[in-house]
Amino acid sequence: MSRGAGRAGGDAPERRSYEPCDLKRAYAAFLRRFPPYADTARIDELRATEYARLGRAGHTYLDYTGGGQYAESQLARHHALLSEFVLGNPHSHNPSSAASTRLVEEARAAVRGFFNAADDEYEVIFTANASGALKLVAEAYPFRPGSVFLLSYDNHNSVNGMREFAHAKGAAISYVPVRRPALRLDERALRRALRGVVPGADHLFAYPAQSNFSGVQHPLDWIDAAHEMGWDVVLDCAAFAPTNILDFGVVKPDFVPVSFYKLFGYPTGIGVLLAKREALAKLHRPWFAGGTITVASVQDEGWYRLAPPPAGFEDGTVDYLGLPAVIIGLEHLRAIGMKTIHKRVTALAGWLLAELTTLKHSSGAPMVRIFGPRTTERRGATIALYLLDPEGRPNDVYEVEAAAGRELISIRTGCFCNPGDGEVAHNITHDDMERCFSEPCAIVSLMECQQVIEDATGKVPNTIRVSLGVASDFGDVYRFMRFVAGYRDRVAEPIG
Ligand SMILES: Cc1ncc(COP(=O)(O)O)c(C=O)c1O
């Protein structure tokens, strides 16, 4: 159908334009449609005070799965604390060291309290980020021939990368696929895979509580099912924890990585591995470092006993100046309430999904394709999509990101370090991928790989992602819709 032509035999689709002058009316309609949002008005106050910089600069921030936003008071409280205390390296007994040790232990207790992780059940190990937490597990897990490392397709690359340690120790690697269009895991295949291992060896199953690509939330009762069949479980909560309640009184995964900047924006560079004590006891660390052992000798080349956790798993000096900011960040989230944050982003995501999926070109052709669930059922507020032209061709995601950027809208594009979801979403086969990995091949970047696949198959293996978080408001999603509506009837430029 030619550009701008009417829909044969039907009414012209409604043209929503999302003009600034219509915002008030749209907001009132939104509140009628999503009444629980009204309970989150406290965040609107915070948006005008604690997060005022977003509005001052005219920003529309839609990349919370990439990184959270911090409140002004987090910075002020952290600064005040650093100004007040004299803090030194915690590995000693002098007063400045003791003060740091106290704050580090307070941070540990705050993390434990926030996630309701019982002291006698879970260890709190500070790392640089979620990836660091995953590497701690991967390098020390007792993989051996006979072990299986089972992963869902929609893991982040920092989980996929764990397979290199499993490979090196002779373990088998197995993946359970996700299925189009909702990108949910094939549960029957999962049950088969969980049942199909020989007892005796150690087996590890890793999946995300929420996909950082599609927003899909997987059942947490898989953890108990896997335990019953003899597996240890890594539950990647990096994308889940910022807007959902994670309660270790209810769910009992063995290893859970989290990055704090994704929860409350500041500080960056601190993450945590929450590990069940009995699962932690299975791990054999491949090296030692300052702080992780009791005794080492140069002359004897010996080293004795890993220090008990958490010290035995915290290489070198922890970020003792940054950790008080974790306490402050957790207190900030607690004061708002995770239930409130969850309610708010769910309502906003519900509206966004409904608007995106009803938007049409003049021809009646859909303007948006969603990769993942089209409603808020069993999903978080992370939405992967294409903007389509009237012929159904995707607009170049990098061009879209640049155009959004010109309006100070921060969205994310690419594959989000989640190749499995991307491959299934875009129907990229094993043979397609092989083009990037077979010899001779001069591919050195993701862009080049995407171009090779696209040239050969016409498939466009990259995506747009918008994600909501602690400071999101209706204005953010409304402005994004206005931006999207600007693509109505626009013919996509050839990509590349
Ligand atoms: C689901 C998931 N897992 C792990 C990570 C890795 O987190 P980090 O880069 O903070 O180590 C991310 C980052 O986006 C993620 O979304």
The ligand as an SDF file (V2000), in Angstrom:
LIG
                    3D

 16 16  0  0  0  0  0  0  0  0999 V2000
   20.0670   -9.1140   33.7270 C   0  0  0  0  0  0  0  0  0  0  0  0
   21.4520   -8.5360   33.8940 C   0  0  0  0  0  0  0  0  0  0  0  0
   22.4200   -9.3010   34.4060 N   0  0  0  0  0  0  0  0  0  0  0  0
   23.6670   -8.8400   34.5920 C   0  0  0  0  0  0  0  0  0  0  0  0
   24.0020   -7.5600   34.2230 C   0  0  0  0  0  0  0  0  0  0  0  0
   25.3940   -7.0860   34.4250 C   0  0  0  0  0  0  0  0  0  0  0  0
   25.3940   -6.0150   35.3130 O   0  0  0  0  0  0  0  0  0  0  0  0
   26.7180   -5.1750   35.5350 P   0  0  0  0  0  0  0  0  0  0  0  0
   27.0810   -4.6090   34.1980 O   0  0  0  0  0  0  0  0  0  0  0  0
   26.3210   -4.1360   36.5070 O   0  0  0  0  0  0  0  0  0  0  0  0
   27.7470   -6.0980   36.0450 O   0  0  0  0  0  0  0  0  0  0  0  0
   23.0310   -6.7370   33.6570 C   0  0  0  0  0  0  0  0  0  0  0  0
   23.3630   -5.3800   33.1990 C   0  0  0  0  0  0  0  0  0  0  0  0
   22.6450   -4.7410   32.4920 O   0  0  0  0  0  0  0  0  0  0  0  0
   21.7210   -7.2260   33.5000 C   0  0  0  0  0  0  0  0  0  0  0  0
   20.7400   -6.4750   32.9880 O   0  0  0  0  0  0  0  0  0  0  0  0
  1  2  1  0
  2  3  1  0
  2 15  2  0
  3  4  2  0
  4  5  1  0
  5  6  1  0
  5 12  2  0
  6  7  1  0
  7  8  1  0
  8  9  2  0
  8 10  1  0
  8 11  1  0
 12 13  1  0
 12 15  1  0
 13 14  2  0
 15 16  1  0
M  END
$$$$
